[in-house]
Amino acid sequence: MEKSEVARLQSYLRKTFGSQSLEVRPQPKKKDMAEVFVADEFIATLYREEEEGEVSYQFQMAILDMDLEGA
């Protein structure tokens, strides 16, 4: 993903989740993927998809049962 695209996604996700510590980091080995971190903790992957000229992004976050303990 281009730097400007990553910056736009980061801005959108920070606003959506209300967290200025959220950071989108491009995956250097894959041009269509980035990783999402909150306070330096990995939380999700972000994929860029393009089909018939339309661009969309897929945010994938796994929540483990053990992460829910004490919540």
Summary of the structure (lengths in Angstrom):
residues: 71
radius of gyration: 13.2
end to end distance: 34.3
largest distance: 44.9
contacts: 148
relative contact order: 0.16
helix: 27%
strand: 41%
